[in-house]
Every structure is written in C-alpha cells, then in structure tokens.
C-alpha cells in the first residue's frame, strides 16, 4: 500500500510542480510592483495547495491533511498528509530558481513517505520508510564525510526563534573549519543532504510541512536525524539536526551550543 502511495505522491508533486512553475515563469512578464509579485506568489501557494488537497481528498477521502496555507483537516483513517505547496517563497517571488513542492504522509507518529520535487531542476527526491531514498528513481546516499571541515553544512534561519540561533551556528561551524550553505529552501537543503551534496542540515525550528519529508529522506539514505516526536511536530514544529553519520555528533554539538532552549520554539 505504501509503495502505491509513494508513486501517487511523486506523480502529484510533479503535477503540482508544473502549475507552480507556470506561475514562476509569469513573474518575468510582470512589470508592476513588488506587491504584484507577492500577490502572484500568494495565489500560486493557495492554488497549488488546493490542487494537492483536492487530489488527496479524492484518492484518500478518509485521510487527514495538514498544509501550510489551509491548516489541518482531520481524518479518521490514521493517515495524515503534510504538504508545503511552495517551499522557498522568498526565492520564488524574486525569480531565484531554488524552491520545491513537499508532500509527506504520516501514520501513528511515523513518517511513512516523503517527496520533495524541484520543478526547475526536474529533480524528484523521494523516500519510503524502510524502502530507501531516491532521486528520479535512482538510489541515493548521504555523504561519507567524517568531519564538518570536509563538505558544506546547510544552516536554516526562521522568524520564530531567537535571531542569534543561526548566527551562533554559523560561527560555531566556521570555527571548526566548516563551510555553511543556505539557499532559503529548507526542503531542498534537506534533500541535498540526503543526496550527499551537503553533509548535514541544522535549524533551530522548522514546521512539519517543511521538514518531515526531508528527514525521512535522510534516514533512508543512511543519514542520522535527531530523534523527533512526530505527532507533536505536526502542531508545534521541531528542531532539526540531520547529517551524515560521520559528522552527526559534531552537528549535534554545534546545535546544542548555538540554539536557544527548545521551549522558545513552541
């Protein structure tokens, strides 16, 4: 059943991505104000999420759905879909081609599957619990780096926790000889970690729709993820510390020393 759900989700993310990409290309034709761009992105966000929700409701009518734009719609099947129609809207609105569609499915506190689709690059990252991680259907694995000084680490920033969290993390990373990477799409940075492009990704707080798919992807690609309470994360978000096995301990130390206590995020 889960493999069927994964195939369905991959196709749905790609379909949604085409709609979002059409909006993205329209940005070039706008000669109006920044507000005009923002309105277009808001419309794209809403319409892409509606497309995804409608498809999920038709295929799995008893499932719950949690989305960034329209909140939680409870179901009674035990399955809940978690979606971000456009992750990286700051990039989207300014024409930077680094954004993605994210869809995950959870059941009883476990993430069953996750898909992160980058329409511009034509890349679909996907993972099935216990079934591996893939990029366009080919298996992927995390980096074999043994030190944060070998490779780049994604560092996330959000407006919900202390502004010093990311600053402290970058400072700690650089002091260890590391290099930080940020492209303003947490979903893509998690996907890049799963594919071995980044050696890890840390952020003091992420919403469920931004991180559940990526964390599963990293785990299924052989990486490590700080233990999560998925049921709690659905409603309150979570701290995210992920990476290749060889650098996970270092990344955990950086996060512990850099981020304010978790209570500040909830």
C-alpha positions in Angstrom: 0.0 0.0 0.0 2.8 2.4 0.9 4.6 1.9 -2.4 1.4 2.7 -4.2 1.0 5.9 -2.1 4.6 6.9 -2.9 4.1 6.5 -6.7 0.8 8.5 -6.3 2.6 11.2 -4.3 5.5 11.5 -6.8 3.1 12.0 -9.7 1.1 14.5 -7.7 4.1 16.5 -6.6 5.2 16.7 -10.2 1.8 17.8 -11.4 1.7 20.5 -8.7 5.2 21.5 -9.7 4.1 22.2 -13.2 1.4 24.5 -12.0 3.8 26.3 -9.7 6.4 26.5 -12.5 3.8 28.2 -14.7 3.3 30.9 -12.1 7.1 31.2 -11.6 7.6 31.9 -15.3 4.8 34.5 -15.2 7.0 36.6 -12.8 9.1 37.6 -15.8 6.1 39.2 -17.5 5.2 41.3 -14.5 6.4 44.9 -14.7 4.5 46.0 -11.6 5.4 46.5 -8.0 6.9 44.0 -5.5 3.4 43.7 -4.1 2.3 42.4 -7.5 4.9 39.7 -7.3 3.9 38.9 -3.8 0.2 38.6 -4.8 1.1 36.2 -7.6 3.1 34.0 -5.2 0.3 34.0 -2.7 -2.1 33.0 -5.4 0.3 30.3 -6.5 0.7 29.0 -3.0 -3.1 28.8 -2.4 -3.9 27.2 -5.8 -1.1 24.6 -5.7 -2.1 23.6 -2.2 -5.7 23.4 -3.3 -4.7 21.2 -6.3 -2.8 18.8 -3.9 -5.6 18.8 -1.3 -8.3 18.0 -3.9 -6.3 15.1 -5.4 -5.6 13.7 -1.9 -9.2 14.0 -0.9 -10.3 12.2 -4.0 -7.8 9.4 -3.7 -7.8 9.0 0.1 -11.0 10.6 1.4 -10.6 9.4 4.9 -7.1 10.7 5.4 -6.3 13.9 7.3 -4.4 16.8 5.5 -2.2 19.4 7.1 -0.9 22.2 4.8 0.9 25.5 5.2 -1.8 27.6 3.6 -5.0 26.0 4.8 -4.2 24.3 8.1 -5.4 21.0 9.4 -8.3 18.9 8.1 -8.8 16.0 10.4 -9.3 12.5 9.0 -10.3 9.2 10.6 -8.1 6.7 8.7 -5.0 7.3 10.9 -3.1 8.7 7.9 -2.3 12.4 7.7 -0.8 14.1 4.6 1.6 17.1 5.3 2.2 19.5 2.4 4.0 22.7 1.6 2.9 23.8 -1.9 5.9 26.1 -2.4 8.9 25.9 0.0 11.2 28.8 -0.7 8.7 31.5 -1.5 11.3 34.2 -0.9 13.2 32.7 -3.7 10.1 32.2 -5.8 9.0 35.8 -5.6 12.4 37.2 -6.7 12.9 34.8 -9.5 15.6 32.6 -7.8 15.1 29.0 -9.1 15.5 27.3 -5.7 12.1 26.2 -4.4 10.2 23.0 -4.2 6.9 21.2 -3.6 6.9 19.0 -0.5 4.5 16.2 0.4 4.8 13.7 3.3 2.4 11.2 4.8 2.5 10.1 8.5 0.7 7.4 10.5 0.8 6.8 14.2 3.7 9.1 14.9 5.8 7.8 12.0 6.6 9.4 8.6 5.7 6.8 6.0 6.8 8.6 2.9 8.2 11.9 1.7 8.6 13.6 -1.7 10.5 16.8 -2.4 10.1 17.9 -6.0 12.2 20.7 -7.6 10.3 21.6 -10.8 13.0 23.9 -12.2 15.8 21.3 -11.9 13.5 18.5 -12.8 14.5 16.6 -9.7 12.2 14.4 -7.6 13.6 13.2 -4.3 11.5 10.5 -2.6 11.7 8.1 0.3 9.6 5.3 1.7 10.0 4.2 5.3 12.1 1.0 5.2 12.3 1.2 1.4 15.2 3.5 0.6 15.7 7.0 -0.8 15.8 8.0 -4.4 16.4 10.9 -6.8 14.4 10.5 -10.1 14.1 6.8 -9.3 17.8 6.1 -8.6 19.1 5.3 -5.1 20.9 8.0 -3.2 23.0 8.0 -0.1 24.4 10.6 2.3 27.9 11.9 2.3 30.8 9.8 3.7 32.4 12.9 5.3 34.0 12.3 8.7 34.4 16.0 9.6 32.4 19.2 9.3 35.6 20.6 7.7 35.0 18.4 4.7 31.9 19.5 2.9 29.2 22.1 3.4 26.5 22.2 6.0 23.1 23.8 5.4 22.1 26.2 8.1 18.4 27.3 8.4 17.0 30.5 9.6 13.4 31.3 10.7 11.5 34.1 12.1 10.1 32.1 15.0 13.1 31.5 17.2 16.0 33.7 18.5 17.8 35.6 15.7 21.1 34.5 17.3 20.4 30.8 16.7 21.6 30.8 13.1 24.3 33.4 13.7 25.7 31.3 16.5 25.5 28.1 14.5 27.4 29.7 11.5 30.1 30.9 13.9 30.5 27.6 15.6 30.6 25.8 12.2 33.2 28.2 10.7 35.3 28.0 13.9 35.6 24.2 13.3 36.8 24.8 9.7 33.4 24.2 8.2 31.5 25.9 5.4 27.9 26.9 5.7 25.3 26.8 2.9 21.9 28.4 2.6 19.6 28.7 -0.3 16.4 29.8 1.6 14.6 26.5 1.0 14.9 24.1 4.0 13.2 21.4 2.0 15.8 21.5 -0.8 18.7 21.6 1.7 17.4 18.5 3.5 17.0 16.8 0.1 20.6 17.8 -0.8 21.8 16.3 2.5 20.0 13.0 1.6 21.7 13.1 -1.8 25.2 13.7 -0.3 25.5 17.2 -1.8 25.5 18.7 1.7 27.0 16.8 4.7 24.2 18.0 7.0 21.5 20.5 7.8 20.6 22.2 11.1 17.8 24.6 12.0 16.5 25.7 15.4 12.9 25.3 14.4 11.0 24.0 11.3 7.4 23.4 10.6 6.3 19.9 9.9 5.4 20.6 6.3 9.0 21.8 5.7 10.9 19.0 7.3 9.2 15.7 7.7 9.7 14.5 4.1 13.4 15.6 4.2 14.2 13.9 7.5 12.8 10.6 6.2 14.8 11.0 3.0 18.0 11.5 5.0 17.3 8.5 7.3 16.5 6.3 4.3 19.7 7.5 2.6 21.8 6.3 5.6 22.0 9.5 7.5 21.1 10.4 11.0 18.3 12.6 12.4 17.9 13.9 15.9 15.0 12.0 17.5 11.6 13.5 16.9 8.1 13.4 18.4 6.3 13.4 15.0 2.8 13.8 16.5 3.9 16.9 18.4 5.9 18.3 15.4 2.7 18.3 13.3 1.2 21.0 15.5 4.3 22.7 17.0 7.2 22.1 14.6 10.6 20.8 15.8 14.3 21.4 16.0 16.1 19.7 13.1 19.6 18.3 13.3 20.5 15.9 10.5 23.6 14.7 8.7 25.9 12.0 7.5 26.9 9.5 10.3 30.5 10.8 10.3 29.5 14.4 11.2 26.3 14.0 13.1 27.9 14.2 16.6 29.7 17.4 15.6 26.5 18.9 14.2 24.6 17.9 17.4 27.3 19.7 19.5 27.0 22.8 17.3 23.2 22.8 17.6 23.3 22.3 21.4 25.8 25.1 21.9 24.2 27.5 19.4 20.4 27.2 19.7 18.3 28.7 22.5 16.3 26.1 24.5 13.6 24.3 22.6 10.8 25.8 24.6 11.4 29.1 22.8 10.2 27.5 19.6 6.8 26.3 20.9 
